[in-house]
Amino acid sequence: MRNFFLYTFLVFCFLTKKISSFDNKLLDQLENYLNQLNNISSQFIQSSTNGSEETGKILISKPGKLRIEYKKSKELLIVADGKWLHYFDIELNEIQSVII
C-alpha cells in the first residue's frame, strides 16, 4: 500500500517536472506521512468509453483491505480482505472471488 501511493506520487511528479529537482528529504517526509495513514476514503467518478458514468466511494485500509461501493447501481460491491478480492453482484445474487 505504501509503495502504491509513493509510486503514484512519483509518476505524477514525472509528468509535471523532473524528479531530479526533488530533495531526498522531501521524499522521505512524504513517505513518512503516507506510512502513518491507516485508512483513506474518497468519492470517485468512473467513466466509460460510451460516455456513461458511475459514482461511488472507495475505502482503503491497511493492510490490504479495500471496499468499492457504487451509488447509483447498488447491485455491485467489491471488497478485498487482504487475501481475497470478492465481487458481489447483488442483482444476480452471485459472488465471485479471486486470490490476491
MARDODO-359962 format. One line per 2 residues: number of its first residue (from 1); their letters; for each residue z, y, x of N, C-alpha, C, O, CB. Coordinates in pm, 1 decimal. Glycine has a CB too. Layout:
! residues N
NUM	A	Z,Y,X,Z,Y,X,Z,Y,X,Z,Y,X,Z,Y,X | ...
END
This chain:
! residues 100
1	MR	0.0,-118.2,83.0,0.0,0.0,0.0,0.0,124.3,87.3,-75.8,218.2,63.1,120.2,0.0,-94.3 | 85.7,124.4,189.2,95.8,238.5,278.6,-38.3,266.0,345.2,-82.0,380.7,354.5,204.0,214.7,384.1
3	NF	-102.0,160.7,390.6,-230.4,177.9,458.7,-337.5,227.1,363.0,-425.5,303.1,403.3,-274.6,47.0,522.9 | -331.8,185.2,236.4,-429.9,229.7,138.8,-429.1,382.0,126.7,-534.9,444.9,130.7,-402.6,165.2,2.5
5	FL	-311.0,441.4,111.9,-301.3,585.7,96.8,-342.4,657.4,225.4,-409.0,760.8,220.9,-159.2,625.1,57.4 | -303.1,602.8,337.8,-338.7,664.1,464.3,-489.2,659.5,485.4,-548.9,758.8,526.8,-266.7,594.9,579.5
7	YT	-551.2,545.2,457.4,-696.7,533.4,473.7,-771.0,625.2,376.8,-870.9,687.2,413.1,-741.4,387.9,452.3 | -721.6,633.3,253.9,-784.3,722.5,157.0,-777.7,867.1,205.2,-876.2,940.6,197.1,-716.7,708.8,19.6
9	FL	-663.2,906.6,254.5,-648.2,1042.1,305.9,-741.3,1066.1,424.3,-805.1,1170.9,433.7,-503.1,1068.0,346.6 | -748.7,968.7,514.3,-833.3,984.7,632.6,-981.0,993.8,595.6,-1054.8,1072.4,655.0,-811.2,868.6,729.1
11	VF	-1024.6,915.1,499.0,-1164.5,924.2,453.5,-1191.0,1063.3,397.9,-1294.7,1123.2,426.4,-1195.7,815.9,345.7 | -1098.1,1114.6,319.1,-1111.8,1249.6,265.0,-1123.3,1351.4,378.0,-1203.5,1444.5,371.0,-992.5,1283.8,174.2
13	CF	-1042.9,1333.0,481.3,-1045.8,1425.6,594.8,-1179.3,1420.6,667.5,-1230.7,1523.8,710.8,-932.7,1393.7,692.0 | -1235.1,1301.7,680.9,-1365.4,1290.0,747.1,-1472.5,1365.0,669.3,-1565.2,1421.0,727.8,-1405.0,1142.3,762.6
15	LT	-1459.4,1365.8,538.6,-1559.5,1433.5,457.5,-1544.7,1585.1,461.9,-1643.4,1656.5,444.7,-1551.0,1385.6,314.9 | -1425.8,1634.8,484.1,-1405.0,1779.0,479.6,-1403.6,1844.3,616.8,-1454.3,1955.3,632.9,-1277.0,1809.0,409.6
17	KK	-1347.2,1778.0,714.4,-1351.2,1829.8,851.1,-1318.8,1718.1,948.4,-1271.7,1611.6,908.5,-1252.6,1947.6,869.0 | -1343.4,1742.0,1072.8,-1328.3,1638.1,1173.5,-1181.8,1600.3,1192.4,-1092.9,1685.5,1193.3,-1388.1,1683.9,1305.9
19	IS	-1159.3,1469.0,1207.4,-1023.2,1418.5,1225.6,-965.0,1463.3,1358.8,-843.1,1472.1,1373.2,-1021.4,1266.0,1216.5 | -1050.8,1491.6,1456.3,-1000.5,1530.2,1587.7,-921.3,1661.0,1583.4,-842.1,1689.2,1673.3,-1115.7,1543.3,1685.1
21	SF	-943.1,1739.5,1479.5,-870.0,1865.9,1469.0,-728.3,1845.8,1414.6,-647.6,1938.7,1416.4,-946.3,1963.1,1379.7 | -698.0,1725.4,1366.3,-564.4,1698.6,1315.4,-469.5,1667.1,1429.5,-506.4,1603.9,1528.5,-567.0,1583.5,1215.0
23	DN	-351.3,1710.9,1413.6,-245.4,1685.2,1509.1,-180.1,1550.4,1475.3,-157.2,1521.2,1357.9,-140.5,1800.8,1508.3 | -150.5,1469.5,1574.9,-85.2,1341.3,1550.8,48.6,1358.5,1480.0,89.8,1272.3,1402.3,-65.1,1267.3,1681.9
25	KL	115.6,1468.5,1506.3,243.5,1495.0,1440.3,224.1,1508.9,1289.0,305.2,1459.1,1211.0,308.6,1622.7,1498.0 | 117.5,1576.1,1248.3,88.1,1592.5,1106.3,59.7,1457.2,1041.8,106.5,1430.1,931.2,-31.4,1687.4,1086.3
27	LD	-16.1,1372.8,1109.8,-45.0,1240.4,1056.1,81.9,1155.5,1045.8,98.7,1080.9,949.3,-148.8,1169.7,1143.5 | 170.3,1166.2,1143.5,298.0,1094.6,1138.3,383.3,1142.9,1020.8,446.6,1062.7,952.2,374.9,1112.7,1270.4
29	QL	384.5,1272.8,998.4,460.4,1328.1,886.3,403.7,1279.0,753.2,478.5,1245.1,661.6,459.2,1481.8,891.0 | 272.0,1275.7,743.9,208.6,1226.3,622.3,241.6,1078.9,599.7,274.5,1039.3,487.9,56.9,1246.3,629.3
31	EN	233.2,999.0,703.0,264.9,857.1,692.1,410.0,836.5,650.4,438.2,752.4,565.0,237.7,786.1,824.7 | 502.0,911.9,709.2,643.8,902.3,672.7,666.2,938.7,526.6,743.0,872.6,456.6,728.2,992.9,762.2
33	YL	599.5,1043.4,481.0,612.4,1085.8,341.0,562.3,975.5,247.6,629.3,940.7,150.3,533.7,1217.3,316.0 | 444.6,920.9,277.4,388.3,817.6,191.6,471.8,689.9,194.1,480.4,619.7,93.4,245.7,787.0,233.7
35	NQ	532.7,659.4,307.2,618.0,541.2,316.3,744.2,554.3,231.3,802.2,453.8,190.3,656.0,515.9,460.9 | 786.5,676.9,205.1,906.4,699.1,124.8,879.5,683.7,-24.9,973.3,669.1,-103.3,962.6,837.3,153.0
37	LN	753.8,686.8,-64.9,720.6,672.1,-206.3,736.7,526.4,-248.5,686.8,436.2,-181.2,576.4,721.1,-234.3 | 805.5,503.5,-358.5,819.7,368.7,-412.9,731.5,347.5,-534.8,683.4,236.8,-559.0,964.4,341.5,-449.0
39	NI	710.3,453.9,-611.3,631.4,446.0,-734.0,544.0,569.8,-745.4,585.6,680.6,-711.2,722.8,431.8,-858.6 | 423.4,549.2,-793.6,338.1,662.5,-827.5,265.9,628.1,-956.8,244.6,511.1,-988.4,236.5,695.3,-712.3
41	SS	228.8,731.3,-1030.9,152.0,710.9,-1152.9,57.4,828.3,-1170.4,80.5,937.6,-1118.8,245.0,695.3,-1276.5 | -49.0,803.0,-1244.0,-148.3,907.2,-1264.8,-229.9,877.4,-1389.5,-248.3,761.7,-1427.3,-239.8,920.2,-1142.3
43	QF	-278.1,982.3,-1452.1,-375.8,969.1,-1558.9,-512.4,956.3,-1492.8,-533.2,1011.0,-1384.6,-370.6,1091.2,-1658.5 | -605.8,885.3,-1555.3,-738.5,873.2,-1497.4,-845.4,878.7,-1605.5,-818.7,855.9,-1723.5,-750.2,743.6,-1417.8
45	IQ	-967.2,909.6,-1562.0,-1086.6,903.5,-1646.4,-1184.3,811.4,-1576.5,-1220.4,834.0,-1461.0,-1149.3,1046.6,-1671.5 | -1227.3,707.3,-1646.7,-1324.5,612.3,-1592.4,-1457.7,637.8,-1660.8,-1467.8,629.1,-1783.2,-1277.8,463.6,-1612.8
47	SS	-1560.7,669.5,-1581.6,-1693.3,698.7,-1634.3,-1788.1,585.6,-1600.6,-1781.2,528.1,-1492.0,-1746.4,831.6,-1579.0 | -1876.5,553.6,-1693.5,-1977.0,450.9,-1667.8,-2114.1,516.6,-1653.8,-2131.1,634.9,-1683.2,-1978.1,344.6,-1781.3
49	TN	-2210.1,439.0,-1609.2,-2344.8,493.4,-1586.9,-2413.9,531.2,-1716.8,-2507.3,611.4,-1714.8,-2430.0,392.9,-1511.8 | -2370.8,475.6,-1830.1,-2433.6,511.5,-1957.4,-2369.4,634.8,-2021.6,-2405.8,673.0,-2132.8,-2425.9,394.0,-2053.6
51	GS	-2274.4,696.7,-1952.0,-2213.5,820.7,-1999.2,-2084.1,804.1,-2076.5,-2020.0,903.5,-2110.7,-2309.2,891.9,-2083.7 | -2044.5,682.2,-2104.6,-1918.7,663.1,-2177.7,-1800.3,682.4,-2083.0,-1810.3,661.0,-1962.2,-1913.5,521.9,-2243.1
53	EE	-1689.4,723.0,-2141.3,-1568.1,747.1,-2063.6,-1448.8,681.0,-2131.1,-1439.2,676.1,-2253.7,-1543.3,898.2,-2046.3 | -1360.0,631.5,-2049.7,-1232.1,577.5,-2094.6,-1122.7,651.0,-2018.2,-1139.8,684.2,-1900.9,-1223.4,421.5,-2072.3
55	TG	-1012.5,675.7,-2083.6,-898.6,738.1,-2016.8,-781.8,641.2,-2018.7,-776.2,548.7,-2099.8,-860.0,872.7,-2084.6 | -689.9,664.4,-1928.5,-574.1,577.2,-1923.8,-473.8,623.0,-1821.8,-478.8,735.7,-1772.3,-615.6,436.8,-1894.5
57	KI	-382.2,533.3,-1791.2,-275.8,562.2,-1695.9,-267.4,447.0,-1597.9,-275.8,330.4,-1636.7,-139.3,584.8,-1767.8 | -250.9,480.0,-1470.5,-233.3,378.7,-1367.2,-95.5,399.4,-1304.9,-56.6,511.6,-1272.7,-347.0,386.7,-1258.7
59	LI	-23.6,290.6,-1288.7,109.5,293.5,-1228.7,109.1,197.0,-1111.4,68.0,81.9,-1126.0,221.1,256.1,-1332.8 | 154.2,242.6,-995.5,157.9,161.0,-875.6,300.8,162.8,-822.7,363.8,268.2,-814.0,56.4,212.4,-768.0
61	SK	350.5,45.8,-788.1,486.7,32.4,-739.5,488.7,-63.1,-621.1,413.7,-160.6,-616.8,580.8,-17.1,-851.5 | 576.1,-33.2,-524.8,590.7,-123.0,-410.6,674.4,-241.5,-451.6,761.3,-225.1,-537.2,654.1,-50.8,-289.9
63	PG	655.2,-356.5,-398.3,542.5,-397.7,-315.6,436.4,-468.3,-400.5,465.0,-571.4,-461.4,590.2,-489.8,-201.8 | 318.2,-415.7,-405.1,203.0,-481.9,-465.3,197.5,-489.1,-616.6,127.4,-574.1,-671.5,196.3,-615.2,-415.0
65	KL	269.8,-402.0,-685.2,267.6,-404.8,-831.2,177.3,-295.0,-884.5,172.2,-184.4,-830.6,409.5,-389.6,-888.1 | 106.0,-328.1,-992.1,7.9,-236.7,-1049.3,0.8,-259.2,-1199.1,13.8,-372.0,-1246.5,-131.3,-255.8,-984.1
67	RI	-19.9,-151.1,-1273.5,-41.3,-160.4,-1417.6,-143.9,-55.1,-1456.0,-128.8,62.4,-1422.7,92.5,-141.2,-1497.4 | -248.2,-97.5,-1526.1,-351.6,-6.7,-1574.4,-356.7,-19.0,-1725.8,-385.3,-126.1,-1779.4,-491.3,-38.2,-1509.8
69	EY	-328.7,91.0,-1794.1,-328.8,95.3,-1940.5,-439.0,190.5,-1985.9,-446.0,304.5,-1940.1,-189.1,140.3,-1996.5 | -524.2,143.8,-2075.2,-627.9,229.1,-2131.9,-576.2,288.7,-2261.9,-511.6,219.6,-2340.7,-759.6,149.7,-2155.6
71	KK	-604.6,418.2,-2284.8,-551.5,486.3,-2402.6,-630.1,453.7,-2529.2,-572.8,409.2,-2628.6,-551.4,635.6,-2380.0 | -761.8,476.0,-2525.3,-842.8,459.1,-2645.5,-848.1,313.7,-2690.1,-808.6,279.2,-2801.4,-983.4,510.9,-2621.6
73	SK	-896.9,231.3,-2601.9,-910.4,89.4,-2635.8,-785.2,15.8,-2588.8,-771.2,-17.0,-2471.0,-1039.2,27.5,-2571.1 | -697.8,-8.4,-2679.8,-571.8,-75.8,-2647.5,-592.5,-226.3,-2632.7,-496.1,-302.8,-2629.1,-466.5,-47.3,-2755.9
75	EL	-719.6,-268.7,-2624.2,-749.2,-410.9,-2613.6,-743.3,-461.8,-2470.5,-755.1,-582.3,-2448.0,-884.6,-439.0,-2671.3 | -725.4,-373.5,-2373.5,-732.1,-414.2,-2234.0,-609.2,-365.9,-2157.9,-568.0,-250.5,-2170.0,-859.6,-360.6,-2168.7
77	LI	-551.9,-456.4,-2079.3,-437.8,-425.6,-1994.9,-453.4,-503.5,-1865.7,-481.6,-623.3,-1868.8,-303.0,-459.6,-2065.9 | -435.6,-437.6,-1752.5,-446.2,-501.8,-1622.1,-311.6,-486.4,-1552.5,-258.2,-375.9,-1541.7,-562.9,-440.1,-1536.1
79	VA	-257.1,-599.1,-1505.4,-125.3,-599.0,-1441.7,-130.8,-685.1,-1316.2,-185.2,-795.5,-1318.1,-15.5,-650.7,-1539.4 | -73.6,-633.7,-1206.4,-58.0,-712.0,-1084.1,90.7,-720.1,-1053.2,162.9,-620.9,-1063.9,-137.8,-649.0,-964.2
81	DG	135.6,-838.8,-1014.9,277.3,-858.9,-987.6,306.4,-884.3,-839.5,416.9,-925.4,-804.3,328.8,-974.3,-1069.7 | 210.1,-860.7,-754.7,228.8,-883.3,-611.7,166.3,-1012.7,-564.5,134.0,-1026.4,-446.5,374.7,-883.4,-578.3
83	KW	148.8,-1107.3,-653.8,86.4,-1235.4,-620.5,-37.2,-1261.8,-705.3,-134.1,-1321.5,-658.2,186.1,-1348.8,-638.4 | -33.6,-1217.4,-830.0,-141.0,-1241.1,-925.3,-191.1,-1109.4,-985.9,-115.4,-1013.4,-999.9,-93.5,-1335.9,-1036.0
85	LH	-318.3,-1107.1,-1020.9,-376.5,-998.2,-1097.8,-409.3,-1056.1,-1234.5,-488.3,-1150.0,-1245.0,-504.6,-936.7,-1027.2 | -349.0,-1000.6,-1339.4,-366.5,-1050.7,-1476.0,-450.1,-951.5,-1555.2,-424.1,-831.2,-1553.7,-229.1,-1074.4,-1545.3
87	YF	-549.9,-1003.1,-1623.5,-640.3,-924.2,-1706.7,-617.8,-969.4,-1850.5,-658.7,-1079.1,-1888.6,-791.8,-941.5,-1662.7 | -552.4,-884.5,-1930.8,-520.7,-918.7,-2069.0,-625.0,-857.0,-2162.3,-638.2,-734.8,-2168.4,-377.9,-870.2,-2106.4
89	DI	-697.3,-938.9,-2233.0,-789.8,-892.9,-2336.4,-722.4,-919.6,-2469.9,-728.0,-1031.2,-2521.6,-930.6,-964.9,-2326.6 | -658.8,-817.7,-2525.6,-576.6,-832.1,-2644.8,-662.7,-862.5,-2766.6,-621.3,-938.6,-2854.0,-494.2,-705.5,-2668.5
91	EL	-781.8,-804.2,-2773.5,-871.0,-827.9,-2886.9,-909.4,-975.9,-2896.3,-913.2,-1032.0,-3005.8,-997.5,-740.9,-2874.6 | -937.6,-1038.7,-2783.0,-975.1,-1180.5,-2781.1,-854.5,-1273.0,-2765.9,-868.6,-1395.2,-2770.5,-1073.0,-1206.4,-2668.4
93	NE	-735.3,-1214.3,-2747.7,-612.4,-1290.8,-2723.4,-632.6,-1385.0,-2604.7,-609.7,-1505.6,-2613.6,-571.2,-1371.3,-2850.2 | -676.4,-1325.5,-2493.0,-712.0,-1404.0,-2375.5,-653.8,-1340.8,-2250.2,-649.5,-1218.5,-2237.3,-864.3,-1417.0,-2363.0
95	IQ	-609.1,-1424.8,-2158.3,-556.5,-1378.7,-2029.9,-634.8,-1446.6,-1919.2,-654.2,-1568.1,-1920.4,-403.9,-1408.4,-2016.7 | -679.5,-1366.4,-1823.1,-743.0,-1420.8,-1703.5,-659.9,-1376.7,-1584.8,-620.6,-1260.4,-1576.9,-892.3,-1373.8,-1689.7
97	SV	-632.3,-1467.8,-1492.3,-550.1,-1436.8,-1376.6,-618.2,-1485.3,-1250.4,-679.9,-1591.8,-1248.6,-411.1,-1499.2,-1390.1 | -606.4,-1405.7,-1143.8,-658.8,-1444.3,-1013.3,-551.0,-1415.1,-908.4,-470.8,-1322.8,-922.6,-792.7,-1367.9,-980.5
99	II	-552.1,-1495.8,-804.3,-456.9,-1474.5,-695.0,-504.8,-1356.3,-611.8,-623.6,-1342.9,-582.4,-441.9,-1603.0,-606.4 | -410.8,-1271.7,-575.0,-444.4,-1155.2,-493.1,-449.1,-1196.9,-347.7,-475.7,-1114.1,-260.5,-342.2,-1040.2,-513.8
END
